[in-house]
Amino acid sequence: MPLPALKIAILHYQPKGDEVDPVVTQLTEALTGLGHQVTTVAVDDRVSEILRDIQRAKCDLVFNVCETFASDYRMEVNVAALMEMGRVKYTGSSTAGLLLAQDKVLTKQLLEFHEVSTPNFAVFENDTFETKGILRFPLIVKPARSDSSIGIGRHSVVQNWQELTERVREIRDDLQDEALVEEYIDGREVYVGIVGPASNPTILPIIEMDFGNWSPAIPMVSDREVKFAPETEGSPRLVIAKDLSDELRARIHRAARLAYRALKLRDYARMDFRIAKTGEPYMLEANPNPYLEKTGELAMAAEEAGLDYAQLVSRILESAAVRYHLHIREAAGKRARAAQS
């Protein structure tokens, strides 16, 4: 869908003294190449300046890649809420979608309601224990509300009650969070990118985190080192998922589409799955507004689908533009030109 030339402000997190995230440069180049006028708005820890700087930009649309505020990833939701209160049009998931996805316990409950398979789990809070059914070791212990694999590592996989208790205590004491405890799924880890509105999303090819060079003595866990230092020797690498049956792909795609709608996500997202040795796919979590770096999972999946980086960005932009009726400008312009001829 051709869009009119828009004035777009890229909203991103940049504490004073830090370098600009490469994604901001990549997005600027892509959007400029698509014919749009681009400016950037940096966010640090000053609430009063966010709306002021956006208003000064006089943009038609904010391309929101701000995932943190004041060094707190949980405040991503608040930044979106601030824009909504200011009636700012922006790309990506709304406050509702961000909140649902950030709360991993609520996410799993919604997935179960919509009959999307997810590992059995329990929640530890204030020395209470809530569970559905019987959990079997090994288990993986995570913060109930986290992002970018914060609080997750090789030590997160526990084999007995003593290890479980110690890890739960660490999460409560160090991260001031509930502990989400899941049955650890020993199997392939795959990611499904989705682009577009919830009413008619495009499901991108499946990407796999290949642990082929991983030590068999270490649990396969995508921690921060794996995600942000992939050049480390022995680290897994992102590849196009192969050897998946058509039936399995269809099941994963269906689960991803259901989750996208159930969690009220929009424009783009990434769903993470583990495929058990039995062949059963289990959804682990949803990632609204995933990192848009050119070598990341979403861009890799888009390329496999025949979309280059600029086309991927354009698809995200189109989804938001239609929601806010910004695409109507082009149609109105054509009608005006036709009337004059």
Order of alpha helices (4+ residues) and beta strands (2+ residues): beta-alpha-beta-alpha-beta-alpha-alpha-alpha-beta-beta-beta-beta-alpha-beta-beta-beta-alpha-beta-alpha-beta-beta-alpha-alpha-alpha
